[in-house]
Amino acid sequence: MSEKTDFYNRLNLSPNASEKEIRRAYRQAVKKAHPDVNKQDGATRLFLDIQEAFKVLSDPKLKEAYDEGREPSEPSRVKTAVTYSRPALYRIDEPQIIYALLHIITTQKQQENPELPINIAIVLDTSTSMQGRRMQLLKAATREITRDLNEEDRFSIITFNDRANVLIPSYHERNVSQVEAKINSLIAEGGTEIFQGLEAGFHEVRKVITHNYVNHIILITDGHTYGDEGNCLNLAEKAAEMDIGISGLGIGNEWNDEFLDEVTTTAGGQSFYIEHPKEVKDFLKGTISNLKKSYSRNITLNINKSAGVNLLSVFRLLPEVTPLSPTAQIQLGSLKYDKPHQLLLELLVKPLPEDIETFLIADAHLEIKRKKSSFTIPLALNRPISSQEEEPVPPPDMLYRAISRLTLYRLQEKAQEDLKKGKPDVAYQRMINLASHLMSKGEDSLAKTVMEEADHIKSHHTFSPDGKKQIKYGTRRMMLPGNIPEDLP
Amino acid sequence: MITCKVCKNQEYIGAIFCSECGSAFLAEHHLDDDTVVYPRKEGDPNYRDIPHPEKSIPKGKIALYLPDYETYLDLPEENEFTLGRLIEGQVITPEVDLDPYDGFENGISRLHATIRMNPKKNSIQVLDLGSANGTRVNGYEIPANSEVPLTHEDILTLGKLHLKVIIPEKYRS
């Protein structure tokens, strides 16, 4: 059904609009389209179209018949819901915090032939530090995943140290044995200049019409990059505009996790940490199989905050846990068939005007990009206002759990800040605190790591490189919801 | 603003946890995963290895042995009692006074910690009442105002005073 003939589209409505909403939309549409007001050509036609649509949609019987015959449009296959930390905002004269958990799912089931093949560039760090076992395992993992790809999929392999080298360019046809021979020929030497590798990967991914693929750059590194961080971030922004996601995997303890987080989340991806190089295979396989389950290329969340609202933080909990920067436009990566997206927003609301009953915290919309059609879904964050109750209502369990885990993640971040401020004693106490909270959540082994790290901080006044990453990614992993909901709450 | 009871940090209204110490602001929230179990820090302190003389303990009760004073503490009948240091003119008094055991020198607060026993559930817990010098279980500092379970031969340290927890064999789970 085309957009113009759909009755809901004529009134600019979603198919699950209420009777009241239909009436309101009709009045608005009529105001604009009435031939008395609108002197443009075709205004009369438009006006009659609106009349026709309203006549059907305002009559329950006719509406039911119409709905039955109507094919579900693509936007109706993506559903959203918002859970809030409390039922209402308080009418108080000081700022208050409210949490919102955003759920996004698609009701569409994955078909045998995916609409979107994948288009990936694997960017491998081959600096000297990768020598030996790491290199061997990396080669083995790369060889194996190349066999998992379909014919329609595109992939390329780029290696980099001080310079980038396109080992396997992005082609459709490929000779498996030749690819494997090339992978086997890899040797580790030189430094780590991530930008060189990323740029070459970006170039390979762009060789195709990116609208027809789920595009992704997978960066695997074990070292710090020096001096080209700014270039990497610019490239990530460009990639985000073209719906090219970036994921990063850090091996060992030398790489810069803050930097990798920034680059990957800018482009809707995330950073991962593995302790043992042998996990590289699972990582690659997992990343690729996730990409293959993509319903959309990319989702962008646009948030238009109302005056007096601050977006303090944004955390994506599903499909992968990652902190996102609280900006007006947030890249969420691709929507999966089998997993919802869950996003935790922390909002600070300044004192509210006295004469309102409901407060619109933010007017948001999701931009969902698919091969054939891209569409937007409106999403309003609003809450009624009530007087402050004596006993606050506890938030829904799902939200409580997420916020409790987020608090723990923040404790380790704070311990890092304490050390930067030259306060090892405070950091030590915070780590002890964190360990006891972890214990209470049944995270014994992570708690033990935190305890050991606390002792390390006491004697060395700094984190150990291994411990820092283990604790950061360990507490981050805890935020993954225990059971993944199949439907909206 | 909300003031955290544990660390006195201030948070905005609507916050659910203290961002400084991680304590929950909503006291009663029953999630399954909120029981604190502390790891045993072997060998530290060494008090665990100090033998304690035999003592008959009433059914469903525990005993607290003071290794440094080679004596058992007199405990009340109740299933819940508070340990602290009794000072003249104090309004709320602890059930068990630790002043005779160098309470001041050992850094015991007036109301230091509470021990709770639940014979039905066969559980014993300690709760630090926000004491000045803290409470440790087997050498690990416990957060204030959260219940921490105790098991046989745990070393409970209030300030600098060590107590060995003795639980009758029948009730050790």
Chai-1 contact restraints between the chains, C-beta under 6 A:
chainA,res_idxA,chainB,res_idxB,connection_type,confidence,min_distance_angstrom,max_distance_angstrom,comment,restraint_id
A,P95,B,Y12,contact,1.0,0.0,6.0,A-B,restraint_1
A,Q96,B,Y12,contact,1.0,0.0,6.0,A-B,restraint_2
A,Q96,B,I13,contact,1.0,0.0,6.0,A-B,restraint_3
A,Q96,B,G14,contact,1.0,0.0,6.0,A-B,restraint_4
A,I97,B,Y12,contact,1.0,0.0,6.0,A-B,restraint_5
A,I97,B,G14,contact,1.0,0.0,6.0,A-B,restraint_6
A,I97,B,A15,contact,1.0,0.0,6.0,A-B,restraint_7
A,I98,B,G14,contact,1.0,0.0,6.0,A-B,restraint_8
A,P394,B,L26,contact,1.0,0.0,6.0,A-B,restraint_9
A,P394,B,H29,contact,1.0,0.0,6.0,A-B,restraint_10
A,I403,B,I16,contact,1.0,0.0,6.0,A-B,restraint_11
A,T407,B,F17,contact,1.0,0.0,6.0,A-B,restraint_12
A,T407,B,G22,contact,1.0,0.0,6.0,A-B,restraint_13
A,R410,B,S19,contact,1.0,0.0,6.0,A-B,restraint_14
A,L411,B,G22,contact,1.0,0.0,6.0,A-B,restraint_15
A,I432,B,E141,contact,1.0,0.0,6.0,A-B,restraint_16
A,N433,B,C21,contact,1.0,0.0,6.0,A-B,restraint_17
A,N433,B,G22,contact,1.0,0.0,6.0,A-B,restraint_18
A,S436,B,P143,contact,1.0,0.0,6.0,A-B,restraint_19
A,H437,B,G22,contact,1.0,0.0,6.0,A-B,restraint_20
A,M439,B,V36,contact,1.0,0.0,6.0,A-B,restraint_21
A,M439,B,V37,contact,1.0,0.0,6.0,A-B,restraint_22
A,S440,B,D34,contact,1.0,0.0,6.0,A-B,restraint_23
A,S440,B,V36,contact,1.0,0.0,6.0,A-B,restraint_24
A,K441,B,D33,contact,1.0,0.0,6.0,A-B,restraint_25
A,G442,B,D33,contact,1.0,0.0,6.0,A-B,restraint_26
